[in-house]
């Protein structure tokens, strides 16, 4: 009997270890939180019954984010985990009538910040609770970590690095990478070396406790208020004075309602309970795994419902055609649920999803997201469609970098494959259309409303159909129609930026438009000219690579049809450059060779622009003057200038005509 228990324990430890590495390493998840908790609880029960705790058991250690690279350093104060419960009665017993605080248990990565002399001197990951990874070099890439504070003594603060649901959705829609959820993205991001790329993920750090300070503050609430005064963004919290079971239940119910109604922008996996009396809190016993008075984690008891699968539908998703379970309606957390995403082919295979009649267990993960967590009895066969439900082209199973199997359409122009382009099109950096998130656009693509950029502005024709769709209604449909009307007169640069043209961001778009009097239609006509690539390459900060890509994109027949169709629906506003009167007004210059009077080309460029001129990087028919102190040089720019009959000026001649340095 004991031998069988030990075999089962080793199997559970192995499975939990593999799942934790994926969980913290930004990889495809191997099991749901629901499944992890169930296995963890089973392991604890086996350990209690056998009296054995095997080496490597997660019940005796803090999980470590192994993916983050860097120097390993010891924590000054051990970052231990909290004891957990799913029962309000346990919280009341733990409180013992002492004043307590309730706050979010944010679902991200714990980071510990240390300040000395008012400056951030170290940022450590939680690691195994005793040793973490030094990621101080990444502090600038994570939002809300103050670099300096007014307090000059030693201050140690613990907080959670999280990504909001909105930022996760925006990133996922514009990225080729696959992440299961915001926490998965946050952990994967801290393994990167590129600061700018990490910034793009919009990780935010929320301080959840003051670990150490020279300043003596006994009240936990006052300690958090002090952190607010120092400029930290702290976790939301609520005090319960003289708590009893009813008070605690009322408070937890209110916070649960916040989660279910979407009032918390960040992913959470429970609540944290802390004593207000920090001296009392520090006086409890400390085990290898946690300090008994440091805090208590309250995790929601997931309400499970058993139901029958009616069908698996396939819908447009960010990087694939995603399966969605449609089942007989069941009530969960006070709402009627009939659908839940199955994410990808790998998840369906892992769960053992079958066909119609398969009996499944469903929960609302963290009280919000419907999720299939188990197959009780399989019926029929799971069969991904051979043709795309959006465009009808052939489908295939593709393998993501994470090893996840996903269904994709083989048609490169399928709207289901181009969801990212539509998301960029309506985003803040594009046409800035309110109310059209990735999930909403995916529904409109599945419904056949959106196949082109122009179709986005024709959504008003489907107003009544949108109003009748699940999750919308008349008011939502009217808001979308109003948002589209407001977006019809965006600037020409916004329109160009929205089209996903390679390397064409807002600044590049403005510079290209500057070569066509700020008019989008003129720019497109200019792109058809034989020397277009050469002319655009001469525009300041454009160069041959960006120019060639832009011209190639504009000359692609399908792209041109799409933008001509779009222009029938919108009225791009010309980019109007501020008029500058000066000695160089209206002229375009190119410089080559060494300079003697100006410190460098940047200084020459600054002067020319201050006088209303432009500085290009290459000689073209649009160039008025080439500045070169060696007029007899056989350089490529000199030869080109001579071929085109462009005047070559020395610096002295330039200064004589246009002024500048002496």
N, C-alpha and C positions, 0 to 999 in steps of 0.2 A: 504493500500500500504506500509506504513512505517513498519507495523507489519510483512509483508511478507519479506521485505528487511532484517529486523533484524533476522528472522528465517534463511534466507539464509546465513547471515553473521556468525551466531553461528555455522552453519553446516560447513562452510568453515574453521573457526577458529579451530574447533574440528579436522577436517581432516588434516589441516596443522600442528597442534600440534603433532598429532600421527606420522605423516611423519617425522617431525623434530627430535622426540625422537629416531626413528629408524635410521635416517640419521646420527645423532651424536653419537648414542650408539652402533654402530657396529652391528646392527641387519639387518635382511632382509629388503630391501627397500620397502616402500609401494607405492611410485609413483616416476616417473622420474623427473629430474630437470625441464624438459619442462612442465610437468603437474603442478609442484609446482609453477613455475613462473606464469603460466596461472591463477591459483587459487588466488595467491597473488595479481596479477594485478586486478582480478575481485573484490577482497575484498577492495582494495584501491578505486576502482571506486564506490563501494557501500557506502563506508565511506564518500567519497566526496559528493555523491548525497544526503545522509541522514544527513550528519553533525554529525554522531555518530561514536565514536571509542569505541567498546566494550572492557571490561576487558579481558586481555589475548591475544589481537590481536597482531599478529607477526609484524604488521606495526609499532608498538610502543615499540618494545623490540628487543634485540639482542638474537638470538638463543643460547641456552646453551647446552653444552655437559654434560648431566646429568650422563652418565655412569661412568665418572672418579670419583673415590672416594678419599677423603682426606679432610683436613681442609679447610674451606671456608675463604678467606681473601679478603679484599678490595684492589682494584687496586689503586696504588698511582696516576696514570693518567688513566682516564676512557678509555677503549678500545671500542670505539663506532664503529658502522658499517658505511659504505660509502653509499652515495646516488648512485643510479644506473641509467644507461641509455643504450639504444640499438641504439642510433642515433648519428652519427658523428657530426651533427649540434649542438647537446646539448653539446658535448665535446668542440667544438670550442667556443660556447657561454660562457661556464664555464671558459675556459682558459682566455678569454678576452684579448688576445694578449700577455699575460705574458708567459715567458718561462716555459715549463712544461716537465715532465718526464713520459715516458711510461714504465711500468714493468708488469710482469706476475701477474695475480690474481691466485695464487696457490690454489689448491683445497685440503685442509687438515685441520689442527686444529691450530688456532693461540695460540702461547705461548709467554709469556712476561718474559724476563730474566732481573734480577736486579743485578748489581755488586757494591760492596763497597770495597775500599782498594785493588782493583785489583782482587777480588775473587767473584765468583758467590755466592750470598747469598739467592736468591729466584727465583723460576720458577713457574709461575702461568698460568693456563689455562685462556682463555678469559672469560669463564662463561657467565654471562649476560651483560658483558661489564663494570659493576661496581664492581662485586664480582667474583672471580675465585677460582679454587681449587689449593692448594699448592702441586706441584708434584716435588719439588726440589730433593727428594729422587730418582726420575727416570731419573735425568739428565745424569747419566752415561750410560743409556740405549739408549739415543737418540744421533745420530751422529751430529757433527758440533756445539755442544754447548760448547764453551770454558769454562774451569773451572777457568782459570786465564787470565787476560789481563794486558797490560802494564799501562793502565790508572788507577790511584789510586782514582780518584774522583768518585762520584756516576754516574753510567751509567745505563740507562734503554733502553732495545732493544726489539722491537716486531718482531716476525718472524713466519713463517708457518712450522709446522711439516708435512712432506709429505713422501710418499713412491713412488718410481719411478715405471713406468709400468713394467720394467724388473724385479725388485725385487718382485713386487706383483705377477707376473706370476710365478716366481720361488717358492715363498712361497705357493701360492695356489695349485701348482702342488704337493707339498710335505706334505700338511696339510689335515686333515680330516674336518677342520672347513670350513664354507662357508662364503665368503664375496663377496659383489657385485662388489666392485671396490677398488682401493688403498686408497681412503679417508675413506671408510667404514672400511677397515682393520686398518688404523692408529688410528681411534677413538676407535675402539674396543680394540686395543692393550694397550692404555693408561689406560684402566680399569683393567689391569692385575697387579699382585703383583710380579711376577717372573721376576727379572731383565734380566736374561739370555734369557728367552722366548721373552721378548720385544726386546732385541738386535737382535734376529733371524729375526724379521720383518723388520729390516734395515730402521727405520724411520730416516729421515734427516731434520734438522732444517735450514731453509733459512731466514736470517734476511731481513725484508723488510722495516724497518724504525727505525731511532734513535729517541726514544721518549724523552729522557732527557740526558744531559751531562753538567758538569760544564764548559767544553770547549765551547766557543761561535763559532759556525759555522752556518752561515746564509743559505748558499746554500744546498739544499737537496742533490744534486749530490755529493758535497764535504763531507757532513755528511756520505753518503754511502761509499765514498772512505776511509774515516777515519775508518769506521767499518772494511773495508777490511784490512787496515793496522794493526788493533788490532787483526786480526786473525779470524774474522767472515766470514762465507760463506754467501754472500749477493745475493739477487735476480738479475737476468739479467735486464738491463735497457737501455733506449735510450732517449737522450735529444732532444726536439724540440724547437728551438729558434724562437722567434717572430712567434708563430704558427698562421696559418689561416686554414680554412676548408680543403683546398687541401693538405697542409703539414700534417695535422693530418690524413686525409684519407689515404695518401700514407704510413704513418708510420703504421697505424692500418692494412692496407693491407699486409705489409711486415710481421708483427707479426702473422697475420692470416695464411699466407703461411707457417710460421715456424711450426705452430700447425698442419696444414694439411699434411705437409711433414714429420712429426714425429721428428723434430729437437729439440723439447722440451721434455726432458726425463720424466718430471713430469706431472701429471694431472693438468689442469688449467680450470677455468670456466669463463675466461674473462681477461681483462687487468685493471690495476690500473693507473689512471692519477693523478699526484701530481705536485703542484707548486714548482718551484725551490726555490723561496723566502719563506723560512720557517717562517719568521716573518709575512709576509702577510698571509700565510696559517693559522697561529694561531689566526688571528684577526677576523675571521668570526663568525657568530652567531652559537650557539650550541643548538640543540633541544634535546629532550629526546632520540631520535634515532641516530642522527649523527651530526657531526660538518660540516657545509656547505662548508668550505674551506679545510678540512683535506685531501680530496681526492675524486675522482670520480671513480666509478666502471663502466667500459664499458663491457657489456655482449653482445655476438654475438646474432643477430637475427637468430634463427634457421630457416633454409629453409625447409619448409614442402612440401612433395610430396604425392599425393594420388594415390594409385595403387591397383591392384587386386592380392590377394594371389593365387598362383598356387598350392602350396603344403606346408606341414610342414615335413621337413626331420628330422631324429633323428640321432645324431652323438655322438661319444665318447667324453666325457668331463672329467674334473678332478675327480669329485665325482659322476657322474651320466651319463645318456644318455640324451643329451641336445637337445631340439627342435630348429630348425632353420627355419625361414620363407623364403620361396622362392617365389618371386613375379615378376610380369611383370616389366622389367627394367625401372628405372626412373633416371633422372639426378639430382644429389644433390651436391652442392658445386663444380661443374665443373667435376664431375666424374659420370660414369654410375654405379648404384647400383642395385643389383638384389637379395641380400641375407641379412638377419639380424638375429642375435641370439635372441631367445626368453627366454633363460636362463634355465627355469624350468617349471614344471607343474603349480605351483602357479602363475607365471607371465602370463601364457597363460590364466588361469581362470580369473585373475584380469582384463586383457585386454578384455576378451570375444572373444578370437580367435575361429574361426569356421573352416570350410573346404575350399576347392577350391572355388573361386568366392567371398570370403569375401573381402570387401573393407576396406583397411587399410591406415593409415597415417604414413609416415616414415620420420625421420629426420637423420642428422648426429650429434649425441650428441657431443658438444664442437668441432664441425667441423671435427671429426675423425671417430667415431664409428656409423655405421648404426644402427638405433633403431626404432622399431615399437612403436608408442606412443599412438595410438588410433585405435579403430575399428569403422568405419563409418557405415557399414552394414554387419551383420553376415549372412553367408550362410553355410548350412550344420552343421556338428558336429565335435568338436575337439575330436579326439580319439587317445590317446597314444598307440603305438604298444604293442601287447601282447607277442611278441618275440623279442629278442635282435637283432638289425640289424648287429651286429658284429659277434656273435657266434651262434645265433639262439636259445639260451636258453630262458626260460620263464622270463618275466619281472614283476616287481611289483612297486607300488607307496610307497616310503619310506618318512618318516617325519624327516627332519633335526632338530637339536637342536633349530635352530632359528624359527622353525615352518613351514619352506618352504617344499612344496611337490616336490619330484623329482622322476624321473623314474630311476630305477636301474635294473641291470641284476642279476638274482639269481645264476648264475654260478660264483663261487668264483675265478675261474681261467680265466675268460673272460678278454681278453686284454683291453676291455673298462673299467673294474673295476681296472685294474692294471696299468693304465696310470701313476700313481705316481711312480711306480717302474721303468717304462721305462724312466721317466723324471730324476729320481735319477741316473739311469744307465748311461745316456749320459751327466750328469751335470759335473761341475768343480770338485766336490768331488768324482766323479765316473770316467768314461772313458774319460771325457773332450773332447766331440765331438762338434765342432763348428757347428752352423746352425741348430741344432735340438732342438728347443724350444717345450714347451708343445703343443702349437697349431699345430705345424708342425707334431709332433709325432701322435697327434690325427687324423690328416688327413691321415697319412700313415696306422694307425690302421683301420680306416674306409674303406680304399681302400683294406684292406686285405694283405698289404705288411708286416706288423709286427705283429707276434703272440708270438714270443720268443725273448730272448736277442740275439741269433744268427742271427735272421732275420734282426736286426738292421744293422749288418755288411754285409748282403746280399742285402741291398737296391740298390747297384750298378746294380743289375740285372734288376731293374725297372727304370733305368736312363731315358729312353725315355718316359715312362709313367709319371714320376715325372715332366719332362720338359713340358709335355702337360697339367699338372694340373693348375687350376686357381691360380694365385699368384706366380707361380714359373718361368718356362722358362729354357732354356738350360744352362745359366750361373749358376743359382741357383742349378740345378741338378748336374752340374759338381763340384761345390763347396762342395756339400754334399759328393759326391764320393771321392773327395780329402781329406776331413776331416776324413772320415772313414779309408782311407789308412794310414793317419798319426796316427790314434788311435789304430792301430792293435798291437803295441808293448808297451803297457803301463806296468807299474810295477805290480807285483803280488798283492801288497797291494791295488793298485787302483782297480784292477779287483774284489777283495773280497769286498771292500767298495762299489762298484757299484751294488752289487747283492741284497741289502736290507736285508741282514742277520741280525736278531735281535741283537742289541747292538754291531754290528761289524763296528765300525768306522775305520779310517785310523790307529790309534795307536794300537787298538786291533788286526787289521789285521796283522800289522808288528810283533807284539809279537807272534801271533799264527804261522806265517810263520817262525819265528826264531826257532821254535821247529821242523821245517822240512827243515832245511838248506836253508830257503828262497824260496823254490820251491813249487809252487801252486799244482802241480800234486802230489807231495809227501805228502803235507798236506792233500789233499783229500783222499789219500790212508790210511794215518794214522788215519783219522776219522772213517774208517771202522774197525779198530782194536778193540777187545773187551774192552780193558782198556783205550780207547781214551778219554772218558770224564774225567777220573781220571788224566790221563797224562796232558791234556790241563789245567785242574784246577790248576795244580802245576806251570804253567807258570806264571811268574811275572805279577801281576795286572789283572789276568784273573779270577781265582776263579771258584767255582762249578756252579754258575748260568749261567754265560756267556758260560762256557765250555759246559754245558748240552744243551743250546740253539743252539750252533754252531754245535755240533755233531748231534743233532736231525734234524737240517736243512739239513746237508750234507747227512744224511741217507734217507731223503724223496725221494721217487722214482722219482717224477716229477721234483724236484729241481735238482737231479743228472742228469736226462736226459737233462735238460735245460743247465746245466753248461758243460756237456760233448759236447753238440752241439755247445756251444759258443767256447769251446777250439779248435774246428776244424776250427774256423774262425780267431782266434787271436793267438798271440805269447807272453804270459805273460813273463816279464823279472824278473829273480830271485831277491829277496831282498837280497842285500849283506851287511852284518853288517861289520862295521869297525873293522878290526882285532886289538886286544889289547894283547900285550905280557905282562904277569905278573904272579904273584905267584898263582892266581886263574884261569888262562886261561883254558877255556874248561870245568870248573867244575860248578855244580849247588848245591847251598846251601839252607837250610831252617833253620830258627831260631825260638826257642820257649823259654818261661820262661823269667825271669828277666836277664838283662845284667848289668855287673859291670864295665868293662873296656871301652866298647863303650857307649856313652851317651844314645843311643836308637837304635832300629833296622834300622831306616833310615840311621844312621851314618855307621852301619855295612854294610848295602846294598851298600851305596856309595863307601865304601872301596873295597868291593868284585868286583863291576863293574869296578872300576878304575884299578883293577888287571886282568880284562878280564873274570871274572866269572859272574854267574847269581844268582839272589836271587829269589826263588820261595815261594809261600805262603802255599803250602801243600806238604807233603811227598809223593813221588811216586817212581816208578822204575827208573825214570830219575834223582832222587836225588843222589848226591854223598856223602854229609855230612849233618848231623843235628847238629846245634850248640845249646847246652843246658847245663847250668852250673849244672843242677841236672840230672846226667845221670841215676840215679835210679828212676826217676819220672815215675809214671804210666800214664802219659798223653797220649792222643790219638796219638800224633806225635811220642812220644818215642816208643809206642807199635808198630806202623806202621814201624818205622825204624828197630826195632828188627826183625819183621816178614820178612822184605825185605833184612836183612843183611847189613843195611846201618850203617856206622861208626858214633857214637855220640861223638862230641868233646865239651869240656868245652872251655870257652873263652881263657884261658891260653894255652890250646893245639892248638886252632886255631891260636893264635898269634905266637906260637912257630913254627908252620908249614908254615903259610902264611903271617906273619907280621901283621902290623896294629898298633893300639894304645898300649901304655905301661902304 
